[in-house]
Amino acid sequence: MNAIVDSRTPDPKKFIKGATGDWEIIIGLEIHAQVTSKAKLFSGASAEYGGDPNAHVALVDAAMPGMLPVINEECVKQAIRSGLGLNAQINLRSVFDRKNYFYPDLPQGYQISQYKSPIVGEGKVIVDLPESGGQITVGIERLHLEQDAGKSLHDQSPTMSFVDLNRSGVALMEIVSKPDIRSSEEARAYVTKLRTILRYLGTCDGNMDEGSLRADVNVSVRRPGGAFGTRCEIKNVNSIRFMGQAIEYEARRQVGILEDGGTIDQETRLYDAAKGETRSMRTKEEAHDYRYFPDPDLLPLEFTQSYVDELKAHLPELPDAKKARFIADYGLTTYDASVLVGERDQADYFESVAQGRDGKLAANWVINELFGRLNKEGKDVTTSPVSSQQLGAIVDLISEGTISGKLAKDLFEIVWTEGGDPRAIVEARGMKQMTDTGAIEKAIDAVIAANPDKVEQAKAKPTMIGWFVGQVMKETGGKANPQAVNDLLKAKLGIQ
Amino acid sequence: MTDLTSLTLAEARDALKAKKISALELTDAHLNAMEKAKALNAYVLDTPKHARAMAKASDTKLQKGEAGLLEGIPLGIKDLYATKGVRTTACSKILLNFVPEYESTVTSKLWRDGAVMLGKLNNDEFAMGSSNESSAFGPSVSPILPPNVSAAQAKAKLGNCNKGLLVPGGSSGGSAAAIAARLCLGATATDTGGSIRQPAAFTGTVGMKPTYGRCSRWGIVAFASSLDQDGPIAKTVRDTAIMLRSMAGHDPKDTTSVDRAVPDYEAAIGKSIKGMKIGIPKEYRVDGMSQEIDALWSKGAEWLKQAGAEIVEISLPHTHYALPAYYIVAPAEASSNLARYDGVRYGVRVPGKDIIDLYEKTRANGFGVEVRRRIMIGTYVLSAGYYDAYYVRAQKIRTLIKQDFEKAYDSGVDAVLTPATPSPAFGIGEKSGADPVEMYLNDIFTVTVNMAGLPGLAVPAGVSKEGLPLGLQLIGRPFDEEILFSLGEVIEQAAGRTKLPDAWWA
């Protein structure tokens, strides 16, 4: 292990205000990410989520006598791809070790993991902070491959526990960060970014509900810029929101103890989401002695640099690169670009809309109208009722001045609920913008004639023009070009 | 025709091919012999139905001229090898009810080549032992008559504490006993520290421990994965060569097995050894080694010399550390390999009030004394704070031992000749007392070979002054099994094949 280096400058905005002064939170994360692969790490059994209990179990997963593990090359490739996505050192030689402990859902009595020589070494992840703004760099200590355990079921019988080995032997990547994280927001943003990278790579589906991504959170506190404190590890947090809550609670718990003159015990804790608190699971004294040693059933894992280069050549565009390209090619703001690259599907959808069109207008419609609506209905772009082609057509109709922005929103609503070709809908329902000045003038004249008192008021108070615009739009069924209405009204009312 | 069980594997193969005998009569002869030899306890399970069905199938194939390499040859299978649908226990109480749904790679190959399974052979529990006394089924008894004991006296002792009778060695004691008692024509065995070679030496049979990675370990109950290697025990050098050809080969299911062509080992029998350089390691001349072992060793060297080999003294300076290092590495791996026997998924479970209680009761009840001892040693040497002092240092010694051999081979030595054991077979109960080290010392000449992953052949070379079989060991370069067979044949021819004992037990 490398010595802990403090890579950050203390930032007062992130301090916890204690009774005796400020405290800085130090966070390091161990993420367990399930490798996307058909088969398990050392067996041919399906790695698919779900299935009847014990339906996806090979002889080696059940640790039958004489069974031997054989490494699944696809999992190795996925780990290398992930390492490349984390800008990390890929180790051409790594070693599988046995981590020994007894538990009914651990059939071998040991987990095959990588201890001293992981497949991926140091790397870094750049993380944007959406709430407080700015950007941080979180160092990666290592990424290693290991087997998942099975699942103990304690609620199936009043007197017995059952074991489901479907997960037993599924490949996990444990991604260990350096203690470079200083707030719950940073932790949430880091996990979100990590998940984005893995999803882009297709190496982990990042589905926290199904346990494909879990976090062990190491939290300690210290006086700003001081020596690192004693850490507590919060195990198996399976939601980004809960992780933020757990960190907030745990940091304050530790500050409370220290300010009362106490000391922090190094221990493993669990987060109880219902109560919103962490509680002790086991102390350092109760910690297992895992008796790690190299697994004699497996040779060291070795591959060549050209093997790595080949995988690197076929990596997809990753979120940081995509974001930079969106800003450069489509003139997007950093914020809009960040939002769009958050999910690969969203970015692809946006690009499909923006291709050959006004990028900013496209981003505006994708983020504000489409994402807003999708969120409200609990959908995402892959299940969007409005396709990128349809939304592109709507953007075209706006750009060419065929429909007004307001009508475009109505049109979006029609396409969302009824579907169909936007251009044909505009034709069929007469939603075309009124560009005939004569017709607009007629409508303006009618409004002026009907409201002589308002005309007088408007001359004294030019902001009244807004009321007139509204009336004219109402008169024209929203089809008048608002700019044209505005210009004509100003002339007729004699307002500058 | 004389008693079919007296044939060697090669003789039986030729007779079957020439249709002088049938596979069924050959199998029946062995099944009959097994029936009469029950008290030797060489077999822990007879499978006569399997055997006769397989023999009949072989006869059909022999008739059609589609015979495999081992067509119709009746074999005994060490109970460490998983056999589909046939109870496989590793001779441990914890697996007494275990019937695998799979067949080990090596036995699959044997059946593919037409061999016939007679039954499962006794061994030390989880292959941990050098006398077969740690078996949950009780010891298998050597068919070799102890000095100054008449056949009638021996028969009276048999099954009656067996006191005064000899051990067949271990852990593959059942395999060696079954060959010596003519209860099969070939036997599978496994060797982690000498478990093929020491029993072969004790019973006047031939045992081949191949290079690590030569045979697949898949489907064989693991003791110490980095040391375990399966191989044959048979009546002659030629017979072991025939067996090995069938057993060896790459297996994608065992990543430590080596992808390398399997030669026709039998073709090495009778090849000239002229010009070969044979190393005599001076460090194997251990304190307290008996005069007769020393003399036998010299005689072996002389035979090889007469056949045209050059004899040179060599040094393997780290030999002295091999045994202690072995008794760190092997238990360390075993402590982890045996963790799966927890009563949760298969095997014999002893219920408990909670899971920890279940584990403790199951494992305390299921494992014998020697297995428990090694699990504890292994757990200790891997513990935090002791790992570097024991396990890491033992691995370093292992590297040095390997380098010792590499230097010798680099200097032009083709094979190394040593005694197989420091003494002839001892009596049942004689060394199973309070001090386990006395038993461990049996492996002093054999563990180096496992530590270095090399092939080793034990071949009978004579008898002690009391008439007990003594063996020599030939150690080769990695994958040089052929050279060992050529050299072994020379010793076997010169020494004259050990006369197998009359069936005093029947």
Interface residues (C-beta under 8 A of the other chain):
Chain A: L59 A62 A63 M64 P65 G66 M67 L68 P69 V70 I71 R98 N100 F102 P104 P107 Q108 G109 Y110 S161 V163 D289 R291 Y292 F293 P296 D297 L298 L299
Chain B: L80 Y81 A82 T88 A90 L95 F98 P100 E101 Y102 S104 R217 W218 G219 I220 V221 A222 A224 S225 S226 P252 K253 D254 T255 T256 A332 E333 S335 S336 L338 A339 R340 D342 V344 R345 Y346 I355 Y359 T379 L382 S383 A384 Y387 Y391
